[in-house]
């Protein structure tokens, strides 16, 4: 593989330092490594809903990455980073059938009203034997202001998301909740904040002309370090075991 910006081992984005993003990345890569051998030449990877390309340098361990997103604002950043991206919608992508060895749909399916249509389109562009790796928010009762500003349509249970993957044609290989360790505190905070003035005021593209993505909720250095360490332990455990609850779901399925 060439030493392009997307697969340079030296790259680190601000997002990588945030405990939430770092935990999600470590967890899904630990799971994905069990099914897709890293650093095999000739593979193609598609990042659906790629935004500014925050995951490109991580996904590049599995092949040459390109991305698609329906929001032009973050694509400007992605191109400045040297990534191959184009504007388009996930429900009708400008790619031929059976093109990609791996399709990533990371915290994007919940943004689409026709989630099944999008997953069917991911199935179409995925090669036979290829995989889809997805993350989605968990449990509708955890609906919060963060879902609203992110433009979500729904949250899922693990059985519900498995059913969606199967209906699209995929064979689920593994689905687990994520952020298990923080689940009690996170759920309590969401419920206590609901309907109050304590909801976080985060920048979002729809309300801030300078924002190209929804801002992650800030954490103090101490909190970020502690939650990052807890998340790293959980990510290590997810190599081998599923957890029963969490604020998010990670799913891998095969065509």
C-alpha positions as CSV (number, residue, x, y, z in Angstrom):
1,X,0.0,0.0,0.0
2,X,1.3,3.5,-0.8
3,X,2.0,5.9,2.0
4,X,-1.0,8.1,1.2
5,X,-2.5,10.5,3.8
6,X,-5.2,8.0,4.7
7,X,-2.9,5.2,5.7
8,X,0.0,7.1,7.2
9,X,0.8,5.7,10.6
10,X,1.7,9.1,11.9
11,X,-1.7,10.8,11.3
12,X,-3.8,11.7,14.4
13,X,-6.9,13.9,14.3
14,X,-8.4,15.8,17.2
15,X,-11.3,13.3,17.1
16,X,-8.9,10.5,17.9
17,X,-8.2,12.1,21.3
18,X,-11.8,12.2,22.4
19,X,-12.7,9.2,24.7
20,X,-16.0,8.5,22.8
21,X,-14.4,8.4,19.3
22,X,-11.3,6.5,20.6
23,X,-13.4,3.9,22.3
24,X,-15.6,3.3,19.3
25,X,-12.6,3.1,17.0
26,X,-10.7,0.6,19.2
27,X,-13.8,-1.6,19.7
28,X,-14.8,-1.9,16.1
29,X,-11.3,-2.5,14.9
30,X,-10.8,-5.2,17.5
31,X,-14.0,-6.9,16.3
32,X,-13.3,-6.3,12.6
33,X,-9.8,-7.8,12.9
34,X,-11.4,-11.2,13.7
35,X,-13.1,-11.3,10.3
36,X,-11.0,-9.2,7.9
37,X,-7.2,-9.7,7.9
38,X,-5.5,-6.3,7.9
39,X,-3.0,-5.1,5.3
40,X,-4.0,-7.4,2.4
41,X,-3.2,-5.7,-1.0
42,X,-5.8,-5.0,-3.6
43,X,-8.8,-4.5,-1.3
44,X,-11.3,-1.7,-1.6
45,X,-13.1,-0.1,1.3
46,X,-16.1,2.3,1.2
47,X,-16.9,4.7,4.0
48,X,-20.6,5.5,3.7
49,X,-21.4,8.8,5.4
50,X,-17.7,9.5,5.6
51,X,-18.0,13.2,6.6
52,X,-14.5,14.7,6.8
53,X,-12.8,11.3,6.6
54,X,-12.2,11.0,10.3
55,X,-12.1,7.2,10.0
56,X,-10.1,6.9,6.8
57,X,-6.7,6.4,8.4
58,X,-8.1,3.6,10.6
59,X,-10.1,1.9,7.8
60,X,-7.0,2.0,5.6
61,X,-5.6,-1.0,7.5
62,X,-8.1,-3.0,5.4
63,X,-7.6,-1.6,2.0
64,X,-7.7,1.6,-0.2
65,X,-10.5,3.8,1.1
66,X,-12.9,6.1,-0.6
67,X,-15.9,7.8,0.8
68,X,-19.3,9.2,0.1
69,X,-21.5,11.7,2.0
70,X,-24.6,13.8,1.3
71,X,-23.3,16.9,3.1
72,X,-20.8,18.9,1.0
73,X,-19.4,20.8,4.1
74,X,-17.3,18.0,5.6
75,X,-16.2,16.8,2.2
76,X,-14.2,20.0,1.8
77,X,-12.2,19.1,4.8
78,X,-11.8,15.5,3.6
79,X,-10.4,16.7,0.2
80,X,-8.0,19.0,2.0
81,X,-6.8,15.9,3.9
82,X,-6.1,14.2,0.5
83,X,-8.9,11.7,0.7
84,X,-10.9,10.4,-2.3
85,X,-14.6,11.3,-1.6
86,X,-17.7,12.3,-3.5
87,X,-21.1,13.8,-2.7
88,X,-24.0,11.4,-2.9
89,X,-26.7,9.7,-1.0
90,X,-26.4,6.3,0.7
91,X,-29.7,5.1,-0.8
92,X,-28.4,5.4,-4.3
93,X,-24.7,5.3,-4.6
94,X,-22.7,5.9,-7.9
95,X,-20.8,2.6,-7.7
96,X,-21.1,-0.6,-9.7
97,X,-22.3,-3.8,-8.2
98,X,-19.8,-5.9,-6.1
99,X,-17.1,-3.2,-6.0
100,X,-16.0,-3.1,-2.3
101,X,-14.5,-5.8,0.0
102,X,-15.6,-3.8,3.1
103,X,-18.3,-1.3,3.5
104,X,-18.3,0.9,6.6
105,X,-21.5,2.6,7.8
106,X,-20.4,4.1,11.1
107,X,-23.1,6.0,13.0
108,X,-24.9,6.8,9.7
109,X,-27.8,4.3,9.2
110,X,-29.8,6.1,11.9
111,X,-29.6,9.3,9.9
112,X,-31.5,7.8,6.9
113,X,-35.3,7.6,6.9
114,X,-35.2,4.5,4.6
115,X,-32.6,2.6,6.6
116,X,-33.4,-0.7,4.9
117,X,-33.0,0.9,1.5
118,X,-29.6,2.2,2.5
119,X,-28.5,-1.2,3.8
120,X,-29.7,-2.9,0.6
121,X,-27.6,-0.4,-1.4
122,X,-24.6,-1.3,0.8
123,X,-25.3,-4.9,0.0
124,X,-25.3,-4.2,-3.7
125,X,-21.9,-2.5,-3.8
126,X,-20.3,-5.1,-1.5
127,X,-18.5,-8.0,-3.1
128,X,-19.7,-11.5,-2.5
129,X,-18.0,-12.7,0.7
130,X,-17.3,-9.1,1.7
131,X,-18.4,-7.5,4.9
132,X,-20.3,-4.5,6.3
133,X,-19.2,-3.0,9.6
134,X,-21.8,-0.7,11.2
135,X,-22.4,1.2,14.4
136,X,-25.8,2.6,15.4
137,X,-27.1,4.2,18.6
138,X,-28.9,1.8,21.0
139,X,-32.3,1.9,22.7
140,X,-35.1,4.3,21.6
141,X,-35.7,5.1,25.3
142,X,-32.3,6.7,25.4
143,X,-33.4,9.3,22.8
144,X,-31.9,12.7,23.7
145,X,-31.1,16.2,22.4
146,X,-28.0,14.7,20.8
147,X,-30.2,12.6,18.6
148,X,-32.1,15.6,17.5
149,X,-29.1,17.8,16.6
150,X,-27.6,14.9,14.7
151,X,-30.7,14.4,12.7
152,X,-31.4,10.8,13.8
153,X,-34.6,9.0,12.9
154,X,-34.3,6.2,15.4
155,X,-32.2,4.1,17.8
156,X,-32.0,0.3,17.7
157,X,-31.9,-2.8,19.9
158,X,-29.5,-5.5,18.9
159,X,-32.3,-7.8,17.5
160,X,-33.8,-5.0,15.6
161,X,-30.5,-4.1,13.9
162,X,-29.8,-7.8,13.2
163,X,-33.2,-8.0,11.5
164,X,-32.4,-5.0,9.3
165,X,-29.1,-6.5,8.2
166,X,-30.8,-9.8,7.4
167,X,-33.6,-8.1,5.5
168,X,-31.0,-6.3,3.3
169,X,-29.4,-9.7,2.4
170,X,-26.5,-9.8,4.8
171,X,-25.7,-12.6,7.2
172,X,-24.9,-11.2,10.6
173,X,-21.7,-12.5,12.0
174,X,-21.5,-10.6,15.3
175,X,-23.5,-7.9,17.0
176,X,-22.7,-6.5,20.4
177,X,-23.5,-3.4,22.4
178,X,-20.7,-1.0,23.1
179,X,-20.0,1.5,25.9
180,X,-21.2,-1.1,28.5
181,X,-19.1,0.3,31.3
182,X,-20.5,3.8,31.1
183,X,-24.1,2.7,30.4
184,X,-25.6,3.2,33.8
185,X,-24.1,6.7,34.2
186,X,-24.9,7.7,30.6
187,X,-28.5,6.5,30.8
188,X,-29.0,8.3,34.1
189,X,-27.5,11.5,32.7
190,X,-29.7,11.4,29.6
191,X,-32.9,10.8,31.6
192,X,-32.1,13.5,34.1
193,X,-31.3,16.0,31.4
194,X,-34.4,15.3,29.4
195,X,-36.7,18.3,29.2
196,X,-34.4,20.6,31.2
197,X,-32.0,23.4,30.3
198,X,-29.0,21.2,31.0
199,X,-28.8,19.8,27.4
200,X,-25.4,20.4,25.9
201,X,-25.2,23.3,23.5
202,X,-23.1,21.7,20.7
203,X,-22.2,23.2,17.3
204,X,-23.9,21.5,14.4
205,X,-23.9,22.2,10.6
206,X,-27.6,23.0,10.5
207,X,-27.2,25.8,13.1
208,X,-23.6,26.9,12.8
209,X,-22.2,28.0,9.4
210,X,-18.7,27.2,10.6
211,X,-19.4,23.7,11.8
212,X,-18.8,20.9,9.3
213,X,-19.9,18.2,11.8
214,X,-21.7,17.9,15.1
215,X,-19.4,18.8,17.9
216,X,-18.6,16.0,20.4
217,X,-19.5,16.9,24.0
218,X,-16.4,18.3,25.7
219,X,-14.8,16.4,28.6
220,X,-12.2,17.7,31.0
221,X,-8.7,16.2,30.5
222,X,-9.2,14.1,33.7
223,X,-12.6,12.8,32.6
224,X,-11.3,12.1,29.1
225,X,-8.4,10.1,30.4
226,X,-10.5,8.0,32.8
227,X,-13.2,7.3,30.3
228,X,-10.6,6.6,27.6
229,X,-8.9,4.0,29.9
230,X,-12.2,2.4,30.7
231,X,-13.1,2.3,27.0
232,X,-9.8,0.7,26.2
233,X,-10.4,-2.1,28.6
234,X,-13.9,-2.7,27.2
235,X,-12.5,-2.6,23.6
236,X,-10.0,-5.3,24.6
237,X,-12.8,-7.4,26.1
238,X,-14.9,-7.1,23.0
239,X,-12.3,-9.1,21.1
240,X,-13.9,-12.2,22.5
241,X,-17.2,-11.4,24.3
242,X,-20.4,-9.5,23.7
243,X,-21.8,-7.2,26.3
244,X,-25.5,-7.2,27.2
245,X,-26.3,-3.5,27.1
246,X,-24.7,-0.2,26.0
247,X,-25.4,3.1,24.4
248,X,-24.3,1.9,20.9
249,X,-24.3,-1.3,18.8
250,X,-21.4,-2.6,16.7
251,X,-22.5,-5.1,14.0
252,X,-20.5,-7.0,11.4
253,X,-22.3,-8.9,8.6
254,X,-21.2,-10.7,5.5
255,X,-22.5,-10.9,1.9
